[in-house]
Amino acid sequence: MDIAIADVPYDDGKTLKTRPALLVNIDGQQATVFKITTKYEEKSEVIKKFYYPIEFWREAGLDKASFVDTHMTYTLATEFMLKNPPIGVLTDTDAIKLFNFIKTNQKDSV
């Protein structure tokens, strides 16, 4: 799972933030990503439960301890995602833990 720098919309859909994003799927002209954030402590407990802590963040090419925000995916144009080379790759360990984290959260929210 590649990590790239992308312009990801805020939840309001009106503004963008250039940030690391985890590429989870490419389907033709569309790329599906999760945003990656370093902001955690100031978030509510409700929001924190959707943040997966990247254990091997340095190995993944990130500069700071970071979290995958799994509360929603974002669809971006593939051409913009692939404009620059990825900055890193999520380790296999983190990829498996992220999958299990999402699976558990989906089960808990049903």
N, C-alpha and C positions, 0 to 999 in steps of 0.2 A: 504494500500500500504506500504509494508515493505521497510525499508532503511537498507542496508547492506554494509559492506566494501567489495570492489571488485577491481580486477585488470582490469581497463577499458582502452582500447586502445586510444591513441591520434588519432587525425584525419588522421595522416600520416599512421596509421595502423602498424607502425614498432615498436613502443615503448608503454609501459604500465605505468599507474599511479595507485597506490593503493589509492582509494578514496571512499567516500560514493556514493552509487548508489541507485536510486529508482527503485524497482522491479515492473514492470508494467504487466508482463505476464510470465508464465511458461508453456512451451509446450514440454512435454517429456524431452529430453536432452538439451533443449535450454531455456535460460532465457533472456527476453528482458528488458533492463534497460535504464533509462536516467541517465546521470552523474549529480552529484551534485557538485557545486563549491562555493567557497567563493569569487572568483575573479570576480569583476564586474566593479569597477570604471575605470580600465584601458582599458576596452573593447570598441570597436567602437559602435556607435549608432545602426548600422545594426545588430551587434551581440546581443546587450542588449535587443533588441525587442523579442528575443527568450528565455530570462532568466526570469523564474517565481520566484518572491521573496517568499520564504517560510515564511509565517507570524508567525507561531508557531514553529519555528525551535528548541527551547529548548525542547518543548513537544515532538518533533519528534526524540529526542535523539542526536541532533547535538550540537557541542561545540561553533559554531560561526554562525552569520547570514549567510544564505546560499541561493542559487538559484538552481532551476532545469533547466538545459540546455536542452531545448526542440527542438533544431535544428535538432537533429537526435537521433535515438535509437541505442543501441549497443546490439548485440547478444553474450551472454556468455554461457559457459557450465554450466548447472544447478548444476552439482556436485561441482563446485567451488563457486557458489553463495550460496549454502546451507551448505558449509563446516563449517562456523561459524554462530552462531545465529544472527538474525538481531540486529542492534543497536537501532532501533526505528521504529516508524510507523508514516506516515503522518497523521495528524488529518483529520477528515471528512471535516472540513471547508476548509483546504488547498487542499484536494483531489478534492472537488467540484470546487474551484476556479482555480485549475490547469487545470481541464477538460475544463472549460469555456475559460481559457486563450489560450489553444491549439486550441480549436474550433474557436475562434476569429482570431487567427493568421493564421490559414489555410484559412479562408474566405478572409482575407486581402491580402494573397499572391497569390490568384487566379486571 
